[in-house]
Amino acid sequence: MAVVLFASCDKDFNSVGSDIVGNENFDLEHQTFATKVYNQKIQAIQTNNTAIGQLGILDNPVFGKTKADFVAQLILLDEAPEFKSNIVVDSVILTVPYFSTKTEIKSNGLGIYELDSIHGSGSINLQVLRNGFTLNEFDPGNNFETAQKYYSDQQADFDNNIVGSALNNSSLAAENTAFLPSEKEYVKYKVDASFNMMPKIAANVEARNSPRMRLHLDTNYFKTNIIDAPADKLINNNAFKSYFKGLYFKVTDAPAGSLMSLDFSKGDVTIYYKQDITVTTGPPSSSREMKNLVLSMATGIKINLLKDTDSPDYTAAFTAPNQQNFDAKKLFVKGGQGSNAFIELFTPAQLTELKAQNVLVNEASLTFTVDSSLPNNYSHPLRLYLYDAETGQFLYDYAADPSTVTSNPKLNKYVYGGILEKTAAGKRTYKIRITGFVDRILKGKTDNVRLGLVVTESIGAINSMSLKTPSAAPSSTDNTKTQKAIPAGSVMSHFGTVLYGNGNSAADDVKFEIYYTKPN
């Protein structure tokens, strides 16, 4: 979802840690500084257990095509389930809710929704398969002493360990070969004493659920492999995860389709079945009950598998002359298995001069302008995140910003910024305040480190996700530097944008500006 936010700039000149307003012994000054900016490609990246996963196909006119598959471990909500006699599986339903907003309630109670985080309009060929590849919480290669990491390029491990055929084998193409997300509310109706659905009228509504992926899975398969499984396979979740290793959501490659951002931790598979109320050895009793067994995705291991086909322009962004002298004309930042930008601030001479003048920083910021040649209907990322590229840690200004937006947590920490804005001149920009960071550099409390810039799906997802293999990431002063990780919020996003770097017009280039005061 692209959002345009009009954010005012606080020019009240309140110094970090100093009250200087109204002090006639100080003069206010404004200065812009040159930066070094350049691109860094991200190769295979750790994707297990991010808060949001991608599923589907997206053909981006700027960056190229992404195909996203997903693996989800299942957990028994009730361990060691007890079954009675003459069980008949009525249905097996897989559900994963979409991100959505209710915009209206009709007079009959029907909710009208708008979907969020669904991109593209084409259908996809979706298979839900039983995974046969063992998933470990801890790394057996390190004596199970550290958490196991899974990476975006491990498709072969799962493709080579599929058990059986597709489980979503409904005769409805909309549930498999022509799957397309629907914005319709799901209405569940009551059943009568014989477990038959009652007429679809308002009085018989049992529940109304927000839009969701809802697939019918093979009833015979789950009867044989879950209900009729040996009791020791279901005795606890350790045994169950070893026996039934989860689901593999696999999308058939195609030129285009649609891509969904989903919170798979809210997904589950529910087996609805009928059984005798008391155990019998004969035919079904006249006293029957409807029960269900829930296999949840809430706490199990989850892995995103990503395959990118980069566009020629995107590929060229990481080669000379675009990277010459660590000064790219355009910055390509993309989530997932995408790319980030690096920013270098002060030169040693500039730092020496500012420190000698004993300046007090009132506001410091970096402003990035979106490339105006992008298509008019291009979906821009809502947010960028700036961080310490040497340690992967957040900046002082991020930590010091308590601002929240209850109705939309994606806008939290709006003072720190990085939110898409539209200027009076019609330009799209991202402004990030680094006042505290710069102030601490000048006071010798923080090093003048290289900064990283990424797209983020969630401003709160700042933990680091490891690259499968550290990448060479030389700076303008050290060609031995490497990149080992990237913030999780970037891994969770499939958005990308192109920003002006340096060497364009003065109005469009990266703007590093400081408002400061110094003694007379």
VOGU-3710 file (C-alpha; in Angstrom, 3 decimals, decimal comma):
1> mavvlfascd> 0,000/0,000/0,000  1,420/3,385/-1,000  0,459/6,268/1,265  1,221/9,944/0,793  1,801/11,721/4,072  2,168/15,478/4,408  4,605/15,960/7,253  5,609/19,348/8,617  9,245/20,077/9,343  10,000/21,168/12,880
11> kdfnsvgsdi> 12,190/24,254/12,604  11,837/25,429/16,202  15,585/24,929/16,557  15,487/22,981/19,790  18,986/21,690/20,368  19,567/18,082/21,328  20,312/18,228/25,036  20,596/22,035/25,100  18,072/24,816/25,531  19,321/27,587/23,250
21> vgnenfdleh> 16,086/29,188/22,058  16,205/32,928/22,615  19,884/32,993/23,565  21,422/35,969/21,752  24,911/34,536/22,098  24,201/31,995/19,359  23,676/32,416/15,594  21,539/29,994/13,631  23,106/28,571/10,499  22,068/26,141/7,787
31> qtfatkvynq> 24,455/24,068/5,733  24,191/21,226/3,240  26,914/18,620/2,917  27,902/16,320/0,088  27,453/12,587/0,606  28,736/9,396/-0,917  25,851/7,138/-1,988  25,907/3,786/-3,785  24,014/0,536/-4,303  24,478/-2,928/-2,807
41> kiqaiqtnnt> 22,836/-6,094/-4,179  21,451/-8,585/-1,683  21,895/-12,245/-2,528  20,304/-15,199/-0,720  18,934/-13,932/2,609  17,613/-15,566/5,777  13,807/-15,662/5,625  12,658/-17,961/8,417  10,110/-16,688/10,924  9,622/-13,155/9,679
51> aigqlgildn> 6,316/-11,628/10,765  5,034/-11,379/7,196  5,564/-13,677/4,218  5,117/-13,253/0,476  3,247/-15,644/-1,797  2,645/-15,363/-5,531  4,155/-13,697/-8,593  4,830/-10,002/-9,118  6,155/-8,511/-12,342  7,588/-5,126/-11,372
61> pvfgktkadf> 8,133/-2,823/-14,389  11,345/-1,444/-12,844  12,972/-4,313/-10,947  11,751/-7,406/-12,777  9,810/-10,472/-11,663  9,630/-12,105/-8,244  8,161/-15,548/-7,553  7,516/-16,253/-3,891  6,755/-19,661/-2,349  6,204/-20,395/1,329
71> vaqlilldea> 6,732/-23,235/3,805  4,783/-23,428/7,067  5,140/-25,945/9,846  1,900/-27,092/11,505  1,294/-27,486/15,237  -1,428/-29,486/16,998  -3,492/-27,078/19,082  -4,532/-30,082/21,154  -1,815/-32,694/21,575  -2,710/-36,376/21,841
81> pefksnivvd> -6,259/-35,932/20,478  -8,724/-38,662/21,409  -10,948/-39,938/18,630  -14,046/-42,079/18,989  -15,632/-44,471/16,537  -17,015/-44,257/12,998  -15,254/-41,034/12,101  -16,221/-39,347/8,851  -14,246/-36,271/7,776  -16,699/-33,643/6,585
91> sviltvpyfs> -14,180/-31,089/5,297  -10,620/-29,864/5,707  -10,261/-26,092/5,427  -7,035/-24,111/5,159  -7,356/-20,420/5,991  -4,921/-17,505/6,079  -6,465/-14,037/6,558  -5,554/-11,174/4,255  -4,666/-7,728/5,509  -7,897/-5,806/5,017
101> tkteiksngl> -9,966/-2,861/6,196  -13,731/-2,911/6,663  -15,068/0,122/4,800  -18,827/-0,408/5,095  -21,523/-2,545/6,714  -24,591/-3,176/4,590  -28,128/-3,146/6,007  -28,130/-6,952/6,025  -24,946/-6,980/8,129  -22,610/-7,876/5,277
111> giyeldsihg> -19,179/-6,304/5,655  -17,497/-4,609/2,702  -13,710/-4,793/2,761  -10,724/-3,298/0,999  -7,679/-5,546/0,702  -4,225/-4,330/1,599  -0,877/-5,826/0,549  -2,214/-7,595/-2,554  -0,368/-6,562/-5,698  -1,106/-7,462/-9,286
121> sgsinlqvlr> -4,452/-8,568/-10,662  -3,734/-11,889/-12,341  -4,492/-15,359/-11,017  -1,789/-17,828/-9,968  -1,487/-21,589/-10,109  -1,172/-22,471/-6,429  -0,373/-25,896/-5,036  -0,509/-26,747/-1,343  1,770/-29,737/-0,834  2,944/-31,828/2,087
131> ngftlnefdp> 6,514/-30,927/2,931  8,956/-33,779/3,467  12,054/-31,733/4,292  12,956/-31,835/7,990  12,764/-28,472/9,731  14,923/-27,895/12,795  14,649/-25,178/15,418  18,348/-25,562/16,224  21,258/-26,073/13,873  22,461/-29,711/13,835
141> gnnfetaqky> 25,664/-28,510/12,164  26,528/-26,606/15,333  25,608/-29,259/17,911  22,116/-27,757/18,179  23,586/-24,807/20,104  22,362/-22,044/17,770  19,084/-21,373/15,989  18,739/-22,929/12,543  18,613/-20,434/9,679  16,773/-20,999/6,419
151> ysdqqadfdn> 17,364/-18,972/3,278  15,467/-17,572/0,322  17,246/-19,805/-2,220  16,461/-23,226/-0,697  13,743/-24,143/-3,213  15,523/-27,350/-4,225  15,448/-28,692/-0,660  11,664/-28,515/-0,659  11,044/-29,360/-4,329  13,026/-32,571/-3,855
161> nivgsalnns> 11,123/-33,591/-0,725  7,460/-33,224/-1,663  5,237/-35,965/-0,254  2,414/-36,982/-2,584  0,381/-34,691/-4,800  -1,374/-31,375/-4,261  -3,734/-31,308/-1,274  -5,856/-28,425/-2,584  -7,451/-30,657/-5,213  -10,906/-29,088/-5,248
171> slaaentafl> -12,783/-29,084/-8,559  -12,956/-25,292/-8,223  -10,113/-23,763/-10,244  -10,286/-20,675/-8,017  -8,775/-22,818/-5,229  -5,784/-24,059/-7,212  -4,987/-23,499/-10,901  -6,638/-20,063/-11,068  -6,299/-18,777/-7,521  -7,006/-15,092/-7,025
181> psekeyvkyk> -7,466/-13,292/-3,681  -11,027/-12,168/-2,976  -12,111/-9,151/-0,945  -15,381/-10,842/0,071  -16,292/-11,381/3,699  -16,606/-15,049/4,658  -19,936/-15,769/6,335  -20,266/-18,968/8,363  -23,813/-20,301/8,820  -25,186/-22,503/11,563
191> vdasfnmmpk> -25,903/-26,196/11,077  -28,975/-28,118/12,169  -29,170/-31,228/14,389  -28,193/-33,395/11,401  -25,141/-31,185/10,781  -26,582/-29,785/7,577  -26,085/-26,104/6,831  -29,141/-24,012/7,593  -30,579/-21,577/4,996  -28,311/-18,627/4,213
201> iaanvearns> -30,277/-15,907/5,928  -29,183/-13,325/8,501  -30,835/-15,185/11,376  -28,658/-18,232/10,715  -25,308/-16,436/10,610  -22,898/-17,959/13,122  -19,861/-15,792/12,366  -18,567/-13,189/9,945  -14,889/-13,319/9,077  -12,676/-10,865/7,248
211> prmrlhldtn> -11,474/-11,827/3,731  -9,036/-14,723/3,719  -7,446/-17,418/1,667  -9,828/-20,340/2,160  -9,004/-23,637/0,471  -10,653/-27,048/0,685  -8,013/-29,753/1,167  -8,222/-33,472/0,437  -10,503/-35,054/3,083  -9,378/-38,609/2,412
221> yfktniidap> -5,737/-37,660/2,787  -6,255/-36,026/6,176  -8,476/-38,863/7,358  -5,743/-41,384/6,516  -2,704/-39,362/7,562  -3,992/-37,449/10,582  -7,155/-38,969/12,044  -6,005/-42,567/11,402  -2,321/-41,890/12,135  -0,647/-44,002/14,836
231> adklinnnaf> -1,276/-42,431/18,235  2,430/-41,962/18,890  2,639/-39,570/15,901  0,162/-37,220/17,573  1,170/-37,663/21,209  2,930/-34,285/21,317  4,099/-31,630/18,906  7,674/-32,836/18,761  6,434/-36,175/17,473  3,907/-34,536/15,168
241> ksyfkglyfk> 6,416/-32,140/13,561  8,746/-35,050/12,893  5,892/-36,998/11,293  4,041/-34,259/9,390  6,652/-31,691/8,396  4,285/-28,945/7,308  2,880/-27,453/4,132  4,652/-26,150/1,047  2,745/-23,373/-0,774  4,184/-23,591/-4,274
251> vtdapagslm> 3,368/-21,240/-7,152  3,875/-22,335/-10,761  6,114/-19,870/-12,579  4,353/-17,594/-15,057  4,977/-14,228/-16,764  2,687/-12,420/-14,307  0,050/-12,939/-11,629  -0,493/-11,441/-8,182  1,493/-11,416/-4,980  0,160/-11,427/-1,416
261> sldfskgdvt> 1,759/-10,284/1,820  0,346/-12,575/4,505  0,700/-13,128/8,229  0,909/-16,909/8,091  1,056/-17,102/11,890  -2,695/-16,448/11,810  -3,275/-19,353/9,437  -4,447/-22,878/10,213  -5,862/-26,100/8,831  -9,093/-27,261/10,476
271> iyykqditvt> -10,319/-30,838/10,081  -14,099/-31,018/10,623  -15,341/-34,523/11,354  -18,316/-36,449/12,722  -18,034/-39,308/15,192  -20,113/-41,350/17,604  -20,667/-39,656/20,947  -19,736/-42,907/22,671  -17,319/-45,481/21,319  -18,996/-48,385/19,541
281> tgppsssrem> -17,719/-51,365/17,599  -20,669/-51,569/15,215  -22,141/-49,243/12,602  -22,464/-45,495/13,286  -24,578/-44,672/16,310  -27,704/-42,550/16,053  -26,018/-40,203/18,532  -23,336/-38,348/16,623  -21,318/-35,185/17,227  -19,382/-32,735/15,079
291> knlvlsmatg> -15,816/-32,065/16,199  -12,771/-30,372/14,780  -9,010/-30,687/15,021  -6,938/-27,547/14,398  -3,422/-27,631/12,955  -2,048/-24,150/13,568  0,710/-22,172/11,838  1,065/-19,817/14,812  4,341/-20,968/16,342  5,916/-23,329/13,818
301> ikinllkdtd> 8,859/-22,573/11,537  7,975/-20,502/8,482  10,207/-19,901/5,452  9,894/-17,658/2,383  11,456/-18,938/-0,836  12,198/-16,239/-3,418  13,208/-16,402/-7,062  14,012/-13,124/-8,822  14,438/-12,401/-12,520  16,017/-8,950/-12,481
311> spdytaafta> 15,426/-6,383/-15,212  18,431/-5,151/-17,257  18,241/-1,673/-15,684  18,223/-3,140/-12,196  21,185/-5,403/-12,977  23,119/-2,448/-14,386  22,686/-0,488/-11,144  25,410/-2,574/-9,498  28,053/-2,262/-12,209  30,316/0,526/-13,456
321> pnqqnfdakk> 29,828/3,338/-14,298  26,804/3,504/-11,972  28,961/2,723/-8,939  31,976/4,780/-10,018  33,695/6,631/-7,160  30,980/5,401/-4,790  28,633/8,030/-6,192  25,606/6,510/-7,920  23,267/8,762/-9,877  20,352/6,558/-8,894
331> lfvkggqgsn> 19,741/4,402/-5,828  17,808/1,145/-6,196  16,310/-0,041/-2,905  14,143/-3,151/-2,969  12,836/-5,528/-0,339  13,095/-9,304/-0,176  16,135/-10,687/-1,953  16,673/-7,192/-3,332  19,084/-4,353/-2,624  19,991/-1,573/-0,238
341> afielftpaq> 21,908/1,685/-0,504  24,897/2,889/1,487  25,379/6,499/2,581  28,614/8,048/3,813  28,364/11,422/5,545  31,160/13,693/6,754  34,710/13,804/5,465  37,406/13,981/8,169  38,028/17,652/7,272  34,360/18,551/7,682
351> ltelkaqnvl> 34,207/16,853/11,070  37,318/18,627/12,269  35,923/22,012/11,225  32,524/21,510/12,836  33,992/20,213/16,062  36,375/23,174/16,210  33,426/25,552/15,921  31,688/23,874/18,865  28,401/23,780/16,973  25,113/22,700/18,556
361> vneasltftv> 22,880/20,709/16,211  19,242/21,810/16,029  18,156/19,540/13,213  19,932/17,200/10,835  18,240/15,190/8,116  18,668/13,203/4,938  16,113/13,684/2,169  15,784/11,301/-0,770  13,772/12,200/-3,868  12,004/9,527/-5,935
371> dsslpnnysh> 13,026/9,208/-9,577  10,329/11,102/-11,505  10,684/8,793/-14,514  8,953/5,936/-12,691  5,523/5,052/-14,141  2,624/7,232/-12,962  0,776/4,229/-11,526  3,863/2,813/-9,797  3,276/1,503/-6,270  5,839/3,229/-4,090
381> plrlylydae> 6,879/1,788/-0,717  5,378/3,623/2,217  8,568/3,672/4,218  12,357/3,593/4,186  14,562/2,727/7,152  18,034/4,134/7,849  20,404/2,256/10,160  24,030/1,760/11,180  25,412/-0,403/8,371  28,497/-1,403/10,345
391> tgqflydyaa> 26,625/-3,030/13,241  23,102/-3,418/11,829  21,787/-1,462/14,820  19,211/1,332/14,838  20,260/4,974/15,065  19,880/7,158/18,144  16,979/9,096/16,586  15,010/5,910/15,963  15,362/4,838/19,597  14,550/8,305/20,935
401> dpstvtsnpk> 11,294/8,676/18,982  8,236/7,482/20,973  5,629/8,661/18,440  2,879/6,176/17,552  -0,192/6,011/15,305  -2,632/3,554/16,864  -4,768/3,282/13,732  -1,761/2,478/11,530  1,385/1,149/13,259  3,256/1,407/9,955
411> lnkyvyggil> 3,421/5,146/10,680  4,948/4,770/14,141  8,118/6,787/14,771  6,960/9,435/12,312  9,257/12,069/13,839  12,262/9,929/12,898  10,515/9,701/9,549  11,307/7,863/6,353  7,641/8,092/5,326  6,663/8,820/1,731
421> ektaagkrty> 5,682/12,472/1,310  4,552/14,575/-1,621  5,893/18,109/-1,853  4,041/21,183/-3,083  5,982/20,841/-6,333  4,629/17,306/-6,786  7,872/15,495/-5,996  7,830/12,338/-3,881  10,375/12,349/-1,096  11,487/10,456/2,009
431> kiritgfvdr> 12,952/12,550/4,830  14,755/10,917/7,753  15,834/12,926/10,772  19,268/12,106/12,169  19,645/15,035/14,562  20,729/12,990/17,574  23,040/10,813/15,496  24,893/13,826/14,056  25,013/15,599/17,393  26,603/12,548/18,999
441> ilkgktdnvr> 29,180/12,302/16,192  30,231/15,903/16,802  30,440/15,294/20,552  32,585/12,204/20,042  29,956/9,831/21,436  29,322/8,017/18,155  31,561/7,145/15,221  30,898/8,576/11,773  29,746/5,184/10,502  28,446/4,230/7,090
451> lglvvtesig> 24,647/4,133/6,973  22,374/1,621/5,281  19,068/2,466/3,615  16,346/-0,135/2,940  12,672/-0,433/2,140  10,756/-1,657/5,171  7,428/-3,436/5,552  7,335/-2,697/9,278  9,226/0,082/11,055  9,328/-2,114/14,154
461> ainsmslktp> 11,034/-5,054/12,418  14,648/-3,996/12,912  16,267/-7,294/13,918  18,945/-8,495/11,509  18,504/-11,338/9,028  21,715/-12,990/7,855  22,954/-13,245/4,309  23,661/-16,849/3,382  27,128/-15,765/2,279  28,611/-12,409/3,348
471> saapsstdnt> 28,921/-10,098/0,344  31,809/-7,829/-0,541  30,640/-4,292/0,285  33,604/-1,925/-0,046  33,303/1,677/1,095  35,083/4,741/-0,268  37,758/4,329/2,414  37,936/0,557/2,960  37,664/-2,018/0,185  37,668/-4,949/2,629
481> ktqkaipags> 34,233/-4,275/4,121  31,495/-6,887/3,809  27,756/-7,021/4,336  26,522/-9,868/6,531  22,900/-9,012/7,321  19,929/-6,833/6,470  17,002/-5,573/8,621  14,027/-7,955/8,812  11,587/-5,261/7,707  13,297/-5,188/4,328
491> vmshfgtvly> 13,231/-8,976/3,942  9,469/-8,891/4,593  8,769/-6,348/1,830  8,458/-6,913/-1,897  8,337/-3,181/-2,684  11,119/-1,293/-4,380  11,798/2,248/-5,482  14,404/4,248/-7,349  15,809/7,381/-5,713  18,020/10,089/-7,101
501> gngnsaaddv> 21,561/9,738/-5,830  24,183/12,325/-6,770  25,058/14,022/-10,046  21,487/14,912/-11,019  19,930/18,331/-10,430  20,736/20,047/-7,144  17,033/19,912/-6,254  16,863/16,139/-6,726  20,178/14,886/-5,355  20,405/13,361/-1,879
511> kfeiyytkpn> 20,178/16,259/0,558  22,123/16,090/3,801  21,408/19,277/5,703  22,067/20,552/9,188  20,613/23,476/11,093  22,991/24,405/13,844  24,063/27,196/16,148  27,520/28,218/17,271  28,743/30,724/19,817  29,353/34,297/18,604
//
